Amino acid sequence: MANYPTPHINAKPEDFGKTVLMPGDPLRSKFIAENFLTDAKLINNVRGVQGYTGMYDGTKVTVMASGMGMPSIGIYSYELYNFFGVENIMRIGSTGSIHPDVNVRDIVMAMGASTNSNYVRQFQIPGTYSCIADYKMLETAIAKAKEVGATYHVGNVLSSDTFYDDQADANDYWQKMGVLCIEMEAAALYMNAARAGKRALAIFTVSDHILKGEALSAEERQTSFTEMMEIALKTAKALD
């Protein structure tokens, strides 16, 4: 018996490319489809989570939103890997810098994703699991970032369950360990990829600097994120 459609994705395996780009925002999926893909078709809109498949420079690519937080990307990435035959997922999103040398508009690639989430508990690991990116995807994305002349950083990020943390100095503890920035999804994606034997990578554009108090406007975010989108799409083509 087929495991699709699921409660969250109303599509078939053949509707997807080998690689899926996952922004958090459904409208960002639409933006990428309309501005970077040719012959893009809406393949999913359950709960307003828009997914499109089209062609990028001769390669079939899907872009579908993940929603916000680890429970949300956990659901979508699990279904894509295990029910729809997707091999590679790239999270492409915004992040807040907590490193003095990682500036607004810079690109960050998550070699590792630390987390304050309990998502890992389900796997019953008798120790501390390290969430890491797929090396081939990371190596390819770095090459593409150099190709487009991006200012990029590679390192550890924090995937946090809390946007508004009741502990005022929580970021200080991560900062002293060299964590570059904070976001909310990568660790769950990396865990699901590892469990499924698939590949994952998270790429971010720094939208605000928590230490310096700098932030992009909503309009600036849309125009500033195109470099990250181009890196991700070039990486998807190289992985095909």
ZADO-1210 file (C-alpha; in nm, 4 decimals, padded with zeros to 6 digits):
<atoms>
<atom x="00.0000" y="00.0000" z="00.0000" code="MET" pos="1"/>
<atom x="00.1382" y="00.3408" z="-00.0997" code="ALA" pos="2"/>
<atom x="00.2336" y="00.5878" z="00.1728" code="ASN" pos="3"/>
<atom x="00.1163" y="00.8812" z="-00.0366" code="TYR" pos="4"/>
<atom x="-00.0529" y="01.1152" z="-00.0492" code="PRO" pos="5"/>
<atom x="00.0169" y="01.1885" z="00.3178" code="THR" pos="6"/>
<atom x="-00.1811" y="01.4163" z="00.5511" code="PRO" pos="7"/>
<atom x="00.0713" y="01.6906" z="00.4664" code="HIS" pos="8"/>
<atom x="00.1745" y="01.6359" z="00.1029" code="ILE" pos="9"/>
<atom x="-00.0808" y="01.5717" z="-00.1712" code="ASN" pos="10"/>
<atom x="00.1523" y="01.4544" z="-00.4470" code="ALA" pos="11"/>
<atom x="00.3221" y="01.1490" z="-00.5984" code="LYS" pos="12"/>
<atom x="00.6918" y="01.0536" z="-00.5946" code="PRO" pos="13"/>
<atom x="00.7306" y="01.1380" z="-00.9629" code="GLU" pos="14"/>
<atom x="00.6206" y="01.4954" z="-00.8905" code="ASP" pos="15"/>
<atom x="00.9487" y="01.5653" z="-00.7074" code="PHE" pos="16"/>
<atom x="01.3011" y="01.6317" z="-00.8193" code="GLY" pos="17"/>
<atom x="01.5938" y="01.4419" z="-00.6671" code="LYS" pos="18"/>
<atom x="01.6726" y="01.7550" z="-00.4653" code="THR" pos="19"/>
<atom x="01.4225" y="01.9665" z="-00.2712" code="VAL" pos="20"/>
<atom x="01.4987" y="02.3213" z="-00.1573" code="LEU" pos="21"/>
<atom x="01.3112" y="02.4074" z="00.1628" code="MET" pos="22"/>
<atom x="01.2606" y="02.7690" z="00.2696" code="PRO" pos="23"/>
<atom x="01.0489" y="02.8161" z="00.5776" code="GLY" pos="24"/>
<atom x="00.8071" y="03.0592" z="00.4125" code="ASP" pos="25"/>
<atom x="00.5605" y="02.9264" z="00.1487" code="PRO" pos="26"/>
<atom x="00.5741" y="03.2635" z="-00.0305" code="LEU" pos="27"/>
<atom x="00.9487" y="03.2212" z="-00.0698" code="ARG" pos="28"/>
<atom x="00.8819" y="02.8903" z="-00.2469" code="SER" pos="29"/>
<atom x="00.6552" y="03.0783" z="-00.4849" code="LYS" pos="30"/>
<atom x="00.9201" y="03.3486" z="-00.5366" code="PHE" pos="31"/>
<atom x="01.1874" y="03.0937" z="-00.6292" code="ILE" pos="32"/>
<atom x="00.9546" y="02.9063" z="-00.8627" code="ALA" pos="33"/>
<atom x="00.8516" y="03.2239" z="-01.0447" code="GLU" pos="34"/>
<atom x="01.1974" y="03.3785" z="-01.0682" code="ASN" pos="35"/>
<atom x="01.4405" y="03.0876" z="-01.1049" code="PHE" pos="36"/>
<atom x="01.2539" y="02.7856" z="-01.2451" code="LEU" pos="37"/>
<atom x="01.1036" y="02.7259" z="-01.5875" code="THR" pos="38"/>
<atom x="00.7800" y="02.5324" z="-01.6404" code="ASP" pos="39"/>
<atom x="00.7177" y="02.5364" z="-01.2650" code="ALA" pos="40"/>
<atom x="00.4029" y="02.3581" z="-01.1480" code="LYS" pos="41"/>
<atom x="00.2335" y="02.3710" z="-00.8088" code="LEU" pos="42"/>
<atom x="00.2509" y="02.0138" z="-00.6755" code="ILE" pos="43"/>
<atom x="00.1395" y="02.0703" z="-00.3169" code="ASN" pos="44"/>
<atom x="-00.0655" y="02.3270" z="-00.1290" code="ASN" pos="45"/>
<atom x="-00.1897" y="02.1336" z="00.1737" code="VAL" pos="46"/>
<atom x="-00.2208" y="02.3747" z="00.4697" code="ARG" pos="47"/>
<atom x="-00.0861" y="02.6475" z="00.2420" code="GLY" pos="48"/>
<atom x="00.2588" y="02.4859" z="00.2300" code="VAL" pos="49"/>
<atom x="00.3360" y="02.5507" z="-00.1324" code="GLN" pos="50"/>
<atom x="00.5570" y="02.3130" z="-00.3284" code="GLY" pos="51"/>
<atom x="00.6635" y="02.3665" z="-00.6893" code="TYR" pos="52"/>
<atom x="00.8615" y="02.1523" z="-00.9322" code="THR" pos="53"/>
<atom x="01.0269" y="02.2971" z="-01.2403" code="GLY" pos="54"/>
<atom x="01.3511" y="02.3036" z="-01.4337" code="MET" pos="55"/>
<atom x="01.6688" y="02.4860" z="-01.3431" code="TYR" pos="56"/>
<atom x="01.9240" y="02.4873" z="-01.6224" code="ASP" pos="57"/>
<atom x="01.8041" y="02.1470" z="-01.7435" code="GLY" pos="58"/>
<atom x="01.7708" y="01.9914" z="-01.3970" code="THR" pos="59"/>
<atom x="01.4415" y="01.8978" z="-01.2328" code="LYS" pos="60"/>
<atom x="01.4243" y="02.0740" z="-00.8954" code="VAL" pos="61"/>
<atom x="01.1534" y="02.1036" z="-00.6333" code="THR" pos="62"/>
<atom x="01.1130" y="02.3906" z="-00.3898" code="VAL" pos="63"/>
<atom x="00.8704" y="02.3394" z="-00.1021" code="MET" pos="64"/>
<atom x="00.8226" y="02.5233" z="00.2250" code="ALA" pos="65"/>
<atom x="00.9021" y="02.3582" z="00.5583" code="SER" pos="66"/>
<atom x="00.7106" y="02.5867" z="00.7907" code="GLY" pos="67"/>
<atom x="00.8668" y="02.7133" z="01.1144" code="MET" pos="68"/>
<atom x="01.0481" y="02.5051" z="01.3736" code="GLY" pos="69"/>
<atom x="01.1824" y="02.1536" z="01.4078" code="MET" pos="70"/>
<atom x="00.8461" y="01.9748" z="01.4463" code="PRO" pos="71"/>
<atom x="00.7350" y="02.1218" z="01.1126" code="SER" pos="72"/>
<atom x="01.0473" y="02.0507" z="00.9073" code="ILE" pos="73"/>
<atom x="01.0636" y="01.7164" z="01.0864" code="GLY" pos="74"/>
<atom x="00.7296" y="01.6146" z="00.9359" code="ILE" pos="75"/>
<atom x="00.7961" y="01.7373" z="00.5830" code="TYR" pos="76"/>
<atom x="01.1527" y="01.6111" z="00.5528" code="SER" pos="77"/>
<atom x="01.0551" y="01.2699" z="00.6959" code="TYR" pos="78"/>
<atom x="00.7796" y="01.2285" z="00.4383" code="GLU" pos="79"/>
<atom x="00.9950" y="01.3512" z="00.1497" code="LEU" pos="80"/>
<atom x="01.2806" y="01.1150" z="00.2354" code="TYR" pos="81"/>
<atom x="01.0757" y="00.8090" z="00.3285" code="ASN" pos="82"/>
<atom x="00.7606" y="00.8278" z="00.1163" code="PHE" pos="83"/>
<atom x="00.8453" y="01.0359" z="-00.1914" code="PHE" pos="84"/>
<atom x="01.1960" y="00.9169" z="-00.2774" code="GLY" pos="85"/>
<atom x="01.3727" y="01.2521" z="-00.2358" code="VAL" pos="86"/>
<atom x="01.7508" y="01.2103" z="-00.1969" code="GLU" pos="87"/>
<atom x="01.8704" y="01.5596" z="-00.1034" code="ASN" pos="88"/>
<atom x="01.7078" y="01.8370" z="00.1001" code="ILE" pos="89"/>
<atom x="01.8567" y="02.1833" z="00.1340" code="MET" pos="90"/>
<atom x="01.7126" y="02.4164" z="00.3931" code="ARG" pos="91"/>
<atom x="01.7465" y="02.7742" z="00.2687" code="ILE" pos="92"/>
<atom x="01.6477" y="03.0318" z="00.5246" code="GLY" pos="93"/>
<atom x="01.7263" y="03.3307" z="00.7391" code="SER" pos="94"/>
<atom x="01.9391" y="03.3355" z="01.0508" code="THR" pos="95"/>
<atom x="02.0474" y="03.5687" z="01.3283" code="GLY" pos="96"/>
<atom x="02.4218" y="03.6092" z="01.3760" code="SER" pos="97"/>
<atom x="02.5818" y="03.5810" z="01.7194" code="ILE" pos="98"/>
<atom x="02.9381" y="03.6022" z="01.5866" code="HIS" pos="99"/>
<atom x="03.1174" y="03.9375" z="01.5490" code="PRO" pos="100"/>
<atom x="03.2637" y="03.8427" z="01.2090" code="ASP" pos="101"/>
<atom x="02.9419" y="03.7062" z="01.0550" code="VAL" pos="102"/>
<atom x="02.7582" y="04.0083" z="00.9156" code="ASN" pos="103"/>
<atom x="02.4129" y="04.0890" z="00.7842" code="VAL" pos="104"/>
<atom x="02.3710" y="03.9584" z="00.4258" code="ARG" pos="105"/>
<atom x="02.6562" y="03.7064" z="00.4644" code="ASP" pos="106"/>
<atom x="02.5935" y="03.3406" z="00.3788" code="ILE" pos="107"/>
<atom x="02.6298" y="03.0729" z="00.6472" code="VAL" pos="108"/>
<atom x="02.6551" y="02.7005" z="00.5721" code="MET" pos="109"/>
<atom x="02.5809" y="02.4735" z="00.8664" code="ALA" pos="110"/>
<atom x="02.8571" y="02.2141" z="00.8897" code="MET" pos="111"/>
<atom x="02.6993" y="02.1196" z="01.2218" code="GLY" pos="112"/>
<atom x="02.3753" y="02.2048" z="01.4000" code="ALA" pos="113"/>
<atom x="02.3731" y="02.2194" z="01.7785" code="SER" pos="114"/>
<atom x="02.0306" y="02.2265" z="01.9374" code="THR" pos="115"/>
<atom x="01.8362" y="02.2820" z="02.2578" code="ASN" pos="116"/>
<atom x="01.5564" y="02.0588" z="02.1247" code="SER" pos="117"/>
<atom x="01.4455" y="01.7167" z="02.2492" code="ASN" pos="118"/>
<atom x="01.3897" y="01.5981" z="01.8912" code="TYR" pos="119"/>
<atom x="01.6792" y="01.3514" z="01.9210" code="VAL" pos="120"/>
<atom x="01.5162" y="01.1690" z="02.2143" code="ARG" pos="121"/>
<atom x="01.2969" y="00.9642" z="01.9797" code="GLN" pos="122"/>
<atom x="01.6048" y="00.7832" z="01.8478" code="PHE" pos="123"/>
<atom x="01.6974" y="00.6582" z="02.1980" code="GLN" pos="124"/>
<atom x="02.0688" y="00.7222" z="02.1513" code="ILE" pos="125"/>
<atom x="02.2694" y="00.6468" z="02.4680" code="PRO" pos="126"/>
<atom x="02.4775" y="00.9622" z="02.4428" code="GLY" pos="127"/>
<atom x="02.4934" y="01.2981" z="02.2652" code="THR" pos="128"/>
<atom x="02.4293" y="01.2916" z="01.8897" code="TYR" pos="129"/>
<atom x="02.6149" y="01.5408" z="01.6683" code="SER" pos="130"/>
<atom x="02.3964" y="01.6743" z="01.3843" code="CYS" pos="131"/>
<atom x="02.6116" y="01.7309" z="01.0756" code="ILE" pos="132"/>
<atom x="02.5628" y="01.8159" z="00.7094" code="ALA" pos="133"/>
<atom x="02.6300" y="01.5795" z="00.4226" code="ASP" pos="134"/>
<atom x="02.9889" y="01.6464" z="00.3172" code="TYR" pos="135"/>
<atom x="02.9298" y="01.6141" z="-00.0575" code="LYS" pos="136"/>
<atom x="02.6485" y="01.8681" z="-00.0443" code="MET" pos="137"/>
<atom x="02.8545" y="02.1016" z="00.1735" code="LEU" pos="138"/>
<atom x="03.1620" y="02.0761" z="-00.0487" code="GLU" pos="139"/>
<atom x="02.9513" y="02.1410" z="-00.3583" code="THR" pos="140"/>
<atom x="02.7751" y="02.4417" z="-00.2033" code="ALA" pos="141"/>
<atom x="03.1082" y="02.5950" z="-00.0998" code="ILE" pos="142"/>
<atom x="03.2334" y="02.5631" z="-00.4570" code="ALA" pos="143"/>
<atom x="02.9166" y="02.7313" z="-00.5876" code="LYS" pos="144"/>
<atom x="02.9454" y="03.0105" z="-00.3290" code="ALA" pos="145"/>
<atom x="03.2967" y="03.0821" z="-00.4544" code="LYS" pos="146"/>
<atom x="03.1642" y="03.0728" z="-00.8103" code="GLU" pos="147"/>
<atom x="02.9096" y="03.3488" z="-00.7433" code="VAL" pos="148"/>
<atom x="03.1509" y="03.5534" z="-00.5298" code="GLY" pos="149"/>
<atom x="02.9514" y="03.5226" z="-00.2074" code="ALA" pos="150"/>
<atom x="03.0826" y="03.6158" z="00.1353" code="THR" pos="151"/>
<atom x="03.0270" y="03.2921" z="00.3236" code="TYR" pos="152"/>
<atom x="03.1084" y="03.1194" z="00.6520" code="HIS" pos="153"/>
<atom x="03.1078" y="02.7487" z="00.7357" code="VAL" pos="154"/>
<atom x="03.0635" y="02.6209" z="01.0894" code="GLY" pos="155"/>
<atom x="02.8308" y="02.5333" z="01.3732" code="ASN" pos="156"/>
<atom x="02.4833" y="02.6855" z="01.4068" code="VAL" pos="157"/>
<atom x="02.2203" y="02.6622" z="01.6790" code="LEU" pos="158"/>
<atom x="01.8809" y="02.5157" z="01.5946" code="SER" pos="159"/>
<atom x="01.6645" y="02.6544" z="01.8720" code="SER" pos="160"/>
<atom x="01.3136" y="02.5660" z="01.9843" code="ASP" pos="161"/>
<atom x="01.2673" y="02.9152" z="02.1263" code="THR" pos="162"/>
<atom x="01.2480" y="03.2428" z="01.9364" code="PHE" pos="163"/>
<atom x="01.1654" y="03.4378" z="02.2525" code="TYR" pos="164"/>
<atom x="01.3879" y="03.2812" z="02.5195" code="ASP" pos="165"/>
<atom x="01.2996" y="03.3438" z="02.8840" code="ASP" pos="166"/>
<atom x="01.6700" y="03.3105" z="02.9685" code="GLN" pos="167"/>
<atom x="01.8128" y="03.6513" z="02.8762" code="ALA" pos="168"/>
<atom x="02.1745" y="03.5362" z="02.8507" code="ASP" pos="169"/>
<atom x="02.1077" y="03.2068" z="02.6671" code="ALA" pos="170"/>
<atom x="02.2923" y="03.3183" z="02.3523" code="ASN" pos="171"/>
<atom x="02.6087" y="03.3935" z="02.5512" code="ASP" pos="172"/>
<atom x="02.6701" y="03.0250" z="02.6212" code="TYR" pos="173"/>
<atom x="02.6476" y="02.9286" z="02.2545" code="TRP" pos="174"/>
<atom x="02.8521" y="03.2287" z="02.1435" code="GLN" pos="175"/>
<atom x="03.1477" y="03.1362" z="02.3650" code="LYS" pos="176"/>
<atom x="03.1558" y="02.7935" z="02.1962" code="MET" pos="177"/>
<atom x="03.1981" y="02.9518" z="01.8527" code="GLY" pos="178"/>
<atom x="02.8427" y="02.9010" z="01.7246" code="VAL" pos="179"/>
<atom x="02.7911" y="03.1341" z="01.4282" code="LEU" pos="180"/>
<atom x="02.4175" y="03.1984" z="01.4286" code="CYS" pos="181"/>
<atom x="02.0735" y="03.0892" z="01.5445" code="ILE" pos="182"/>
<atom x="01.7898" y="02.9370" z="01.3420" code="GLU" pos="183"/>
<atom x="01.5107" y="02.6876" z="01.4120" code="MET" pos="184"/>
<atom x="01.5140" y="02.3884" z="01.1762" code="GLU" pos="185"/>
<atom x="01.8507" y="02.2452" z="01.0648" code="ALA" pos="186"/>
<atom x="01.9142" y="01.9947" z="01.3451" code="ALA" pos="187"/>
<atom x="01.5874" y="01.8064" z="01.2874" code="ALA" pos="188"/>
<atom x="01.6547" y="01.7981" z="00.9130" code="LEU" pos="189"/>
<atom x="02.0047" y="01.6584" z="00.9701" code="TYR" pos="190"/>
<atom x="01.8726" y="01.3910" z="01.2075" code="MET" pos="191"/>
<atom x="01.6013" y="01.2805" z="00.9659" code="ASN" pos="192"/>
<atom x="01.8527" y="01.2629" z="00.6810" code="ALA" pos="193"/>
<atom x="02.0892" y="01.0503" z="00.8886" code="ALA" pos="194"/>
<atom x="01.8105" y="00.8134" z="00.9936" code="ARG" pos="195"/>
<atom x="01.6864" y="00.7756" z="00.6358" code="ALA" pos="196"/>
<atom x="02.0350" y="00.7382" z="00.4866" code="GLY" pos="197"/>
<atom x="01.9820" y="01.0499" z="00.2764" code="LYS" pos="198"/>
<atom x="02.1588" y="01.3870" z="00.2373" code="ARG" pos="199"/>
<atom x="02.0911" y="01.7277" z="00.3919" code="ALA" pos="200"/>
<atom x="02.2433" y="02.0735" z="00.4065" code="LEU" pos="201"/>
<atom x="02.1283" y="02.4034" z="00.5551" code="ALA" pos="202"/>
<atom x="02.2295" y="02.7341" z="00.3952" code="ILE" pos="203"/>
<atom x="02.1347" y="03.0686" z="00.5456" code="PHE" pos="204"/>
<atom x="02.1399" y="03.4377" z="00.4743" code="THR" pos="205"/>
<atom x="02.2075" y="03.6489" z="00.7827" code="VAL" pos="206"/>
<atom x="01.8973" y="03.8658" z="00.8172" code="SER" pos="207"/>
<atom x="01.9832" y="04.0210" z="01.1530" code="ASP" pos="208"/>
<atom x="02.2794" y="04.0549" z="01.3862" code="HIS" pos="209"/>
<atom x="02.1783" y="03.9889" z="01.7439" code="ILE" pos="210"/>
<atom x="02.4983" y="04.1338" z="01.8920" code="LEU" pos="211"/>
<atom x="02.5044" y="04.4497" z="01.6812" code="LYS" pos="212"/>
<atom x="02.1309" y="04.5138" z="01.6740" code="GLY" pos="213"/>
<atom x="02.1183" y="04.5228" z="01.2921" code="GLU" pos="214"/>
<atom x="01.8348" y="04.3791" z="01.0823" code="ALA" pos="215"/>
<atom x="01.7083" y="04.3705" z="00.7246" code="LEU" pos="216"/>
<atom x="01.3586" y="04.4921" z="00.6427" code="SER" pos="217"/>
<atom x="01.1065" y="04.2475" z="00.4946" code="ALA" pos="218"/>
<atom x="01.1714" y="04.3917" z="00.1469" code="GLU" pos="219"/>
<atom x="01.5487" y="04.3732" z="00.1901" code="GLU" pos="220"/>
<atom x="01.5215" y="04.0099" z="00.2951" code="ARG" pos="221"/>
<atom x="01.3535" y="03.9184" z="-00.0318" code="GLN" pos="222"/>
<atom x="01.6157" y="04.0894" z="-00.2488" code="THR" pos="223"/>
<atom x="01.9132" y="03.9851" z="-00.0332" code="SER" pos="224"/>
<atom x="01.8224" y="03.6156" z="-00.0329" code="PHE" pos="225"/>
<atom x="01.8648" y="03.5699" z="-00.4083" code="THR" pos="226"/>
<atom x="02.2377" y="03.4934" z="-00.3737" code="GLU" pos="227"/>
<atom x="02.1594" y="03.2079" z="-00.1346" code="MET" pos="228"/>
<atom x="01.8920" y="03.0792" z="-00.3723" code="MET" pos="229"/>
<atom x="02.1358" y="03.0808" z="-00.6628" code="GLU" pos="230"/>
<atom x="02.3957" y="02.8868" z="-00.4611" code="ILE" pos="231"/>
<atom x="02.1344" y="02.6281" z="-00.3633" code="ALA" pos="232"/>
<atom x="02.0048" y="02.5844" z="-00.7177" code="LEU" pos="233"/>
<atom x="02.3555" y="02.5493" z="-00.8615" code="LYS" pos="234"/>
<atom x="02.4267" y="02.2903" z="-00.5932" code="THR" pos="235"/>
<atom x="02.1090" y="02.0994" z="-00.6824" code="ALA" pos="236"/>
<atom x="02.2139" y="02.0902" z="-01.0467" code="LYS" pos="237"/>
<atom x="02.5608" y="01.9607" z="-00.9566" code="ALA" pos="238"/>
<atom x="02.4096" y="01.6837" z="-00.7436" code="LEU" pos="239"/>
<atom x="02.1718" y="01.5616" z="-01.0143" code="ASP" pos="240"/>
</atoms>
